[in-house]
Every structure is written in structure tokens, then in C-alpha cells.
């Protein structure tokens, strides 16, 4: 009976770890893209006539 519990805990821990890594990588990628495109917008703001 305890073996089933350990297997469940192992798979839940693995899934949580993988999910955390994927979310951290996606957040890092989004942050880098926002910095790059924000810099491009600030660089080109002098060319806009309103």
C-alpha cells in the first residue's frame, strides 16, 4: 500500500518540478522579448509625428 503512495508522490513531485521549470523559462523569454521590443519602441519614438 505504501508503494502506491510513494509512486503517486513521485509523479506529483516530478510534474510540479517540470511545470515550474517550463513556467520559469516562459517567463524569462517573455521578459527578454518585452525588454527588446520596448527598447525598439523607445528608439523609434522620435520618428512619430502627432
C-alpha positions as CSV (number, residue, x, y, z in Angstrom):
1,X,0.0,0.0,0.0
2,X,2.8,2.4,0.8
3,X,4.4,1.8,-2.6
4,X,1.4,3.2,-4.4
5,X,1.6,6.3,-2.2
6,X,5.3,6.8,-3.0
7,X,4.7,6.4,-6.7
8,X,1.9,9.0,-6.6
9,X,4.1,11.4,-4.6
10,X,7.0,10.9,-7.0
11,X,4.9,11.5,-10.1
12,X,3.2,14.6,-8.5
13,X,6.6,16.0,-7.5
14,X,8.0,15.4,-10.9
15,X,5.1,17.1,-12.6
16,X,5.3,20.1,-10.3
17,X,9.1,20.4,-10.9
18,X,8.7,20.2,-14.7
19,X,5.8,22.7,-14.6
20,X,7.8,25.1,-12.6
21,X,10.8,24.9,-14.9
22,X,8.6,25.4,-18.0
23,X,6.8,28.4,-16.5
24,X,10.1,30.0,-15.4
25,X,11.6,29.6,-18.9
26,X,8.5,31.0,-20.5
27,X,8.5,34.0,-18.1
28,X,12.2,34.6,-18.8
29,X,11.6,34.5,-22.6
30,X,8.6,36.9,-22.3
31,X,10.7,39.3,-20.1
32,X,13.5,39.4,-22.6
33,X,11.2,40.0,-25.5
34,X,9.4,42.8,-23.7
35,X,12.8,44.5,-23.0
36,X,13.9,44.2,-26.6
37,X,10.7,45.4,-28.2
38,X,10.3,48.2,-25.5
39,X,13.8,49.4,-26.5
40,X,12.9,49.4,-30.1
41,X,9.7,51.4,-29.4
42,X,11.7,54.0,-27.3
43,X,14.3,54.2,-30.0
44,X,11.7,54.9,-32.7
45,X,9.6,57.4,-30.8
46,X,11.4,60.4,-32.3
47,X,10.2,59.4,-35.7
48,X,6.5,59.7,-34.8
49,X,4.7,62.9,-35.6
50,X,1.4,63.7,-33.8
